[in-house]
Amino acid sequence: MAFDTWLLFLFTSIGISLTPGPNGLLALTHGALHGGRKTLFTIAGGLIGFVLVIALCMFGIGALVRSSVTWLVVLKWVGGLYLAWLGVKLWRSPPVAADLPSERATSSGHQLFRAGFLTAATNPKCLLFFSALLPQFIDAERSLPVQFGIVATTYAVTEFVTEYAIASAAARVRPWLARAGRRFNQVCGGIFVAVGLALPLRSA
């Protein structure tokens, strides 16, 4: 993967990690319930789930590309339009909120890990999202396993930093999301639309 492509993916990953989603909301909730340190189990489960989904998407896409490079071009345009559509939906969506139960349940690390893993690995929207995003950064002329390692590591690191920060600051983040969540969604949605339209043009 070329350095400029990786840098663009890094910034994209940071934007994705900051966008409200099921795993971020789970980290926020578990951070408020169990504290940032114990929520590391939740985050670790989610990261493994994300890496498995990325592997499924990248190697599935790689099989198509090996049959015809034209498929990569098609996937880039379809994926770009899908990202833009997600951006419009996010722009129009209400702010997320983490409603905590009145009584704090005691959960083991295994239970938190399983919750994080299943939230990431069984979410069909996650599979669709990465199937739309990853073709924008795949180079058909370079080693796919190496590109997978770079992409998976980059996304895992940015997602870990973001989710751990959210979990550690859960008591302060929740009220802020309630106040400014709608505007935050609009900013993130605008970024998605811009990325979705710009990436296919960049590689055209």
N, C-alpha and C positions, 0 to 999 in steps of 0.2 A: 504494500500500500504506500503510495507516494505521501510525502510529509504534508503537503498542502491538503490532500484528501483526508488524512488522519486529523489534521487540525480542524477541518470543517466538521468532521464527525465528532470530535471532542466537544466543540461548541454546541453542536446539535444535541449531544448526549446530556450536556448540562441543562439545556433548555427543556428536554424531555423529563429529566429528573425533577426539575422544579415545577413541572406541570402537575396539578392535582390528579391523582389516580388511585386505584384500589390499594396498592401496596404502600404508597405514601400515607394514605389515610389510616391504614392499619398500623403503620409505624407511629403515627401521631396518637392513635388511640392506646396502643400498648405502652407508648412512652408515658402517657398520662396515668395509666393504670399500674404499670410495673417498674417505671424508671428506665432511663436510657440504657444502662448496662444490661439489664435483663432483656431488653428489646433487641439486643444484638442477635439473639436466637431467631427472632422474627425476620430480621434483616437478612441474616445468613440464608434462611430458607428461601426467601424471595429471590436473592441473588442466584442461587442454584437453579431455581425455576426459570429465571430470565435467561441464564446461560443455555439451558436445555432448549428453550424456545428459539433462541438465536441460532443454535446449532441446527435445529430442525429447519428453520427458514433458510439459512445460508447454504446448507448442503442440498436442500431441495431445489433452491434456485440455481445452485451450481450444476446440478444434473440437467436442468433445462438449458443453461448456457452452453454446456458441452454439446448439446444436440444442435443448437443454432444460436448464434450471437444476437440474432434478431429478437429472440425472446427477452434478452436483457433490456433492449431498447423499449420493447412493449411494456415490460414490468416497471421500468423507470417512469414512463408516462402514466400508466395506470396507478402506480404507487404514489406519484406526485399529486395526482388529482384526489386520491383518497386522503392523503395528508391534509390537503387544502380543505376538503369536506369536513374532516375532523376538527380543523381549526375553526370553521364556521360554527359547528356544533358547540365547541368549547366556548366561543365568544358569546353565544346565546344562552349558555347554561347558568343556572343559579349557583351561588357560592356553595362549596362543600362544607359540611359540618360534621364533627365527630361527637355524637351524643353518647356520653359515657353512662354506664349503668350506675344506679344509685349505690350498689354494693360492689366492692372490689373483689372479684373472684381471684382465687389463687391458681395460677397456671404454671405447669412445669416448663422447663426449657424445651423439652421435646414437643409439647403442645404448641408453644409459640413458634417453633421452627416449622412444624407441620402447617400451621395456619399461613405463615409467610410463603412457604413453598407452594401450597395449593392455590393461594390467591394469584400467584404469578403464572404457574404452570398450567392451570386449568381455565384460564381466562381466554376465551376465543378472540376477544378484541385485541389481546396482547399478540396473539399469533398473526392476526390480520395486520396489526400495526407494524410489526417488524418485517412482515412480508412486503409491505409497502415501502418501508424506510431503507432496508438494507441494499436493494438493487442500486440505489443512488450512489453507493460507495464501493461496490464490487468491481474489481478490474479483472476482466476475463483473461488477461495475459499473465496474471500473477498467481502464485500458489494460493488456493482457496483455504487450506488448513492454516497457513500463516495469517491470512487476512482474518479468518475466524478468531484466531488467538488475539490479534490486535483489537478487533471490534469487541469481543466478549470482555476482555480485560478492561478496556477503556470504559465501556458502559457499566461494568460491575463497580469500578472504582468511583465513578461519578454518582451512581445510584447509592452506594454505601455512604459516601460523605453526606449526601443530601438527606437520606433517611435517618442517619444517626443524628445529624444536626436537628432535624424535625423532632425526633424522639426525645432528645435531650432538652429541647426548649418547648416541649408540648404545652406546658402551662401558659406560656406567652404566645405561642403560635395560634392556638385555638381561638382566643378572642380577636386576634388580628384577622384571621380568615372570616370570622363572622362579620367584621366591619368592612373589610376591603376585598373580600373574596371575589365579588362580581367584577371589580376592576382588574384584579389579578388574572381572572379567567380571560378577560378581553385582551390583555397584553399577551398572554400565552397563546390564545387563539390566533391573534394577528401574526405571531411568530410562526405558528404552524402553517398558516396560509402562505406566508412569504417563502418558507422553506419548501413547501410542497410545489409551488409554482417555479421557484428558482432552480432547484436541483436538476430536474430533467433538462432545462435549458442550458445549464452549465456543462452537462456532459453530451449535449446534442452534437 
